[in-house]
Amino acid sequence: MKPKRKRLAVVAAALLCLGGATALVLTAFDESLAYFYSPMNIVAEPPGPQQPVRLGGLVAPGSVERTGTDVRFIVTDEVENVPVFYSGILPDLFREGQGVVVEGKLSRGGLFEAHTVLAKHDENYMPAEVADALKASGAWRHGEPPPGVTLPPENAGGGYTQ
Amino acid sequence: MIPEIGHFALVLAFIVAIAQGVVPLWGAHKGAGRLMSFADQASYLQFGLLTLSFAALAHAYLVSDFTVLNVVQNSHSLKPILYKFAGTWGNHEGSLLLWVWMLALFGAAVALFGKNLPPSLRARVLAVQGIIAIGFLAFMLATSNPFLREIPPPLDGNDLNPLLQDPGLALHPPLLYVGYVGFSLVFSFAVAALIEGRIDPAWARWVRPWTLVAWTALGAGIALGARWAYYELGWGGWWFWDPVENVSFMPWIVGTALLHCVSVVEKREAFRAWTVLLAILAFSLSLLGTFIVRSGLLTSVHAFAVDPERGVFILVLLFIAIGGSLLLYAWRAPTLTGGGSFGLVSRESGLLLNNLLLSTATATVLVGTLYPLFLDMITGEVVSVGPPFYNKTFVPLSIPLFVLMGIGPFLAWKKADLGRVFNVLLIAALASMAVAAVAAVLLGGGPVMAVIFLGLSAWLVISSALEMAERVRLFRIPLGDSWARLKGLPRRQWGMTLAHAGMGIAILGMTGSTVWKDERIETLQIGQSMEIAGYTLTLDSIDDVVGPNYQSEMATLSVTYGGSDLGVLQPERRFYPVQQMPTTEAAIRISLGGDLYAVLGDTRAAGAQGYLVRVYYEPLVIWIWIGTVVLTLGGIISIAARQPRLAKTRQRVRQAPQPAE
């Protein structure tokens, strides 16, 4: 095979790979990117019921209700409240009054049906997007400690009882 | 006193690094032998100083010296001794110290074992290593000194994140670092070769084992991390396409491409410029992997510190290293043309296509990982790219790659005759289709994509076995002769076959546990049972247990299958009082057919309704670990392979001067 034709074949193969990959990436972006919303945003501009989204804020104190494996709670930024439904085991660090990110879809009735609930990884850490959303809504003013960082009383003594 | 010695050694190492980065380069430029050989001495000294420094930090951890801030923040006197030691690198500062220590170790290894390298190449390689060390040590001394004191000392430390207190995870970062740092050495060889303007098979023979070391260690480290995620996080998954996972995976894919490419340089002297580019990319992605995890750009369990000063320093370092080396490449690479010619159907073409596919696959992962960062920077919109994205991009791209992986080893260098191997490939293809069909029926049907991957898994194993059979001319010559041939096969051959087959085995586990996974969540009273995949689990009791540095509630679930008793599963919910952190300890019953994986829910929420119990059935998941072990074994065997041609050249070099005497 002549070098010129060989080079042509290599370039063609490379273009085919890149083109294929670009097409795959673009369609995948279209269908699977999850945008982040704060409660304020999601109420102002609700996404479509088929659109996968993430919602982040604080778990409203006193809002958690459990029935069997089903959990309902409210995610708030102290401006708007969004009711969330989730079926399953909540992460270890899920607490009332603390930061949370839920993934799922917003149903037409305004109920957020979550398939995944993410809580922060440690006591001092707040998901960056939640922190920004809380600052935007005014729930967390500059110079104050972030909401929810104080330990809930049941843990402050080091106890872990039912 | 000891921490001060450690700090002082670190400062001295920085000064030595500057000398190591400058003097040998100058010497190599001028052809001054004394200046070039300074590189060796500097490498040994560098290694000695950093060993001292690392030992000082390890000592502070082992004796729980709470006058050292780093120890206070990441350790606790009650922590088990293994985690005290592993705590040395379980934090930002310590992990960087481990990184530069390994860099120095690899540098010293080149100085020691690289006596047969051309002196100017060795001097330049070590100088580039020195320059990398300058960057890292400057970063450490300026922003991340592990030896800062805390006076007066507190009574006790803050403990290590309990999620990280795990034997597998004690090994995970060092293995990843061997990988990352190994690629730094390959990078140094590439940059040195660019400066020299020469790349030949001898260069490739040097680069290949180091690439193998890096690739094998990185692969093993990634597998350990996946295994840790599987049993520790309690979600029953082993890979989440999380950005921090992706950044360790990308250098591995590029490293795979590099590994295949280096053999082309070695055997046929083709693809030289491309190999150098891959070496640069593998290290650039390793740097990205080291830093993106630490920089706070991505928040996760890996992000030790969120500190803007560090972030800027890191970006500058990345910019200099990646930008500088690419610039050098653009300037010098055009001189590296030529090499052996090859036909359209040949081993070279196969490897070229392999490289194209691997690079494209890496590019999709890179896009998915960095896109949210860029979008956030440019528009302020926050998006997340999760598994669905990779399932639609990376996964389909891997299909042609795996198909090719089965064919490639049959192709001869230069010009291959597809017709000659067509029958064997046809047998392999038909057999894998049959296996896929049977497996799909056994697993109860499934999506087309999943069946394709079962087929690919079988294809890789069968084609590897057939290729081996072909090499020993099985059934065509007497069995005894075949056996003799098998024993005589070079280790490199064994390494490749094992690596390809191991990948096939791992695909079986990945596909099975992803597609046919079953999950049940129920609230159970004591004495009640639940069922999953034919297993019955009965909640016998919930007990309080006290561990060395945690308190725990442990559920006892007795497991039966078809009436026969299979023992108990004891998932726990632990609470670590020092860090005020609860963790979930899953209980797993492992078997070749599938794992039974039980998790206990939050017991505080358990009221009259009972305790939340989540159980997964993960078919075939164990084959992921078996496959990665086989893959790693393939890598290790290849590293241990003798280099017959190198030995020959050495002989020739030794004999050559004789006539002149």
Interface residues (C-beta under 8 A of the other chain):
Chain A: M1 P3 K6 A9 V10 A13 A14 C17 L18 G20 A21 L24 V25 T27 A28 F29 E31 S32 L33 A34 Y35 F36 P52 R54 R66 T67 G68 T69 S87 G88 I89 L90 D92 L93 F94 E103 H121 D122 E123 Y125 P127 A128 E129 D132 L151 E154 N155 G158 Y160 T161 Q162
Chain B: N161 L163 T299 S300 V301 S341 F342 G343 L344 L352 L353 L356 L357 S359 T360 A361 A363 T364 V367 G368 Y371 E381 V382 V383 S384 V385 G386 P388 F389 K392 T393 P396 L397 I521 E522 T523 Q551 E553 R573 F575 P577 Q579 Q580 M581 P582 T583 T584 V599 G601 D602 T603 R604 A605 A606 G607 Q609 L612 R614
